[in-house]
């Protein structure tokens, strides 16, 4: 099973199965603005928003699972 884990914005660790992610939006940070990653999850869970290093690390991990367009 393919899970990603990250620090939950409200504390603790969070595990999300990749099949529950319906979309992701990543914005690279510039200057004092932190990187931002929004994960839209299926109907069982709410959206998660990560910032800074956690957003960058999680985005890099998600990239490993993306299949190239043919």
N, C-alpha and C positions, 0 to 999 in steps of 0.2 A: 504494500500500500504506500502511496506517495503522500506524505504529509510535509508541511512546512511549519516551522515554529518560530516564534518571535516574542518579544516582550509585549505584553498587552498594555495599551496606554493607561489603563487604570490600575496596573500592577500585576505581578505574576507572569507566567508564561502562557502562551496560547498556541494550540495546535489546530491547523486547518487542513482538511483533506483537499487535495487539489481539485477533485470533482465538485466541490462545493463553491469554488470561485467562479462567478459568472462573468466578471470583468475586472480589469485592473487599470488604474490610471496613475502614471508615474510622471512627476515633474522634477527635473534636476534643479537643485538649489544653486543660487548664484549670490555671491557676496554674503550678506547677513541673512538671506532667505534660505531656510533649510529645505532639503529635498523632501518631497511629499509622495506618499504612495497610498492610494485609496483602493481598497479591495471590496468589491460588491460581492456579497455572498448570496447563496440561494435563500429561499423563503424560510429556512430554518434558523437563520442567523442574521444579525444586523451588519451594516457596513463597518469596516475597520479602517482607520486612518493612522498611518505611521509617519513619523518625521525623522529627519536627520540620518544618522548612521544606520539606525534600524530600518528605515525605508530603503536606503541604498543596499544594505545587505540582503534584505528580503527580495528586492527587485532582482538582484544578481542571481539569487537562488531560483527565482521563478524563470529566469531566462534559460536555465538549463533544461526546462521541461517544454519549452516552446519548439514546435516542429517548424522547420523552415517552409515557407510557401513554395509551391512547385510551379 
